[in-house]
Amino acid sequence: MAQDNPYVNDAKNAVHDLRDKASEQLDRAAGRVEGAARTVYNRSGEVSENVQEVAGNLKSAVDTSVRDQPMATLAVAAVLGFVLGAIWKS
């Protein structure tokens, strides 16, 4: 008997429509999240490469500085150590 009630059928149809719309929205959101995650992953690889390049450049600069001006390099290292120690302590 409840099956013949037009209000019950309307409610069922409304629930099915809401379910379908919610499913579509979730699919769209999942697609956006997946795209964002892929973008972050790709950019993290680029960042990693850039960091490695900077580290290589820094190593080269330090090697050159130690070879050409060892006392100045030592003084800079001491000051840098002092500053980092002060920051760490606070």
C-alpha positions as CSV (number, residue, x, y, z in Angstrom):
1,M,0.0,0.0,0.0
2,A,2.8,2.4,0.8
3,Q,4.1,1.7,-2.7
4,D,1.0,3.3,-4.2
5,N,1.3,6.5,-2.1
6,P,2.5,9.3,-4.4
7,Y,4.2,11.1,-1.6
8,V,6.4,8.0,-0.9
9,N,7.3,7.8,-4.5
10,D,8.1,11.5,-4.7
11,A,10.3,11.1,-1.6
12,K,12.1,8.1,-3.0
13,N,12.7,10.0,-6.3
14,A,14.0,13.0,-4.4
15,V,16.3,10.8,-2.3
16,H,17.6,9.1,-5.5
17,D,18.2,12.5,-7.2
18,L,20.0,13.8,-4.1
19,R,22.1,10.6,-4.0
20,D,23.1,11.0,-7.7
21,K,23.9,14.7,-7.3
22,A,26.0,14.0,-4.2
23,S,27.8,11.2,-6.0
24,E,28.6,13.6,-8.9
25,Q,29.8,16.3,-6.6
26,L,32.1,13.8,-4.8
27,D,33.5,12.5,-8.1
28,R,34.3,16.1,-9.1
29,A,35.9,16.9,-5.8
30,A,37.9,13.7,-5.9
31,G,39.1,14.6,-9.4
32,R,40.2,18.1,-8.2
33,V,42.0,16.6,-5.2
34,E,43.8,14.1,-7.4
35,G,44.8,16.9,-9.8
36,A,46.1,19.0,-6.9
37,A,48.0,16.1,-5.5
38,R,49.6,15.4,-8.9
39,T,50.6,19.0,-9.2
40,V,52.1,19.1,-5.7
41,Y,54.0,15.8,-6.5
42,N,55.4,17.2,-9.7
43,R,56.4,20.5,-8.2
44,S,58.1,18.7,-5.2
45,G,60.3,16.9,-7.7
46,E,61.3,20.3,-9.3
47,V,61.9,21.7,-5.8
48,S,64.1,18.8,-5.0
49,E,66.2,19.3,-8.1
50,N,66.5,23.0,-7.4
51,V,67.6,22.3,-3.8
52,Q,70.2,19.9,-5.0
53,E,71.5,22.4,-7.5
54,V,71.8,25.1,-4.9
55,A,73.5,22.7,-2.5
56,G,76.0,21.9,-5.3
57,N,76.6,25.6,-5.9
58,L,77.0,26.3,-2.2
59,K,79.5,23.5,-1.8
60,S,81.5,24.8,-4.8
61,A,81.5,28.3,-3.4
62,V,82.6,27.1,0.1
63,D,85.4,25.0,-1.5
64,T,86.6,28.0,-3.4
65,S,86.4,30.3,-0.4
66,V,88.3,27.8,1.8
67,R,91.0,27.5,-0.8
68,D,91.4,31.2,-1.6
69,Q,90.6,32.9,1.8
70,P,90.8,30.3,4.6
71,M,90.8,32.8,7.5
72,A,87.8,34.8,6.2
73,T,85.9,31.6,5.7
74,L,86.7,30.5,9.2
75,A,85.6,33.8,10.6
76,V,82.3,33.6,8.6
77,A,81.7,30.1,9.9
78,A,82.4,31.2,13.5
79,V,79.9,34.1,13.2
80,L,77.3,31.9,11.6
81,G,77.8,29.3,14.3
82,F,77.3,32.0,17.0
83,V,74.2,33.3,15.4
84,L,72.6,29.8,14.9
85,G,73.5,29.0,18.5
86,A,71.9,32.2,19.7
87,I,68.7,31.5,17.7
88,W,68.7,27.9,18.9
89,K,69.0,28.9,22.5
90,S,66.1,31.4,22.4
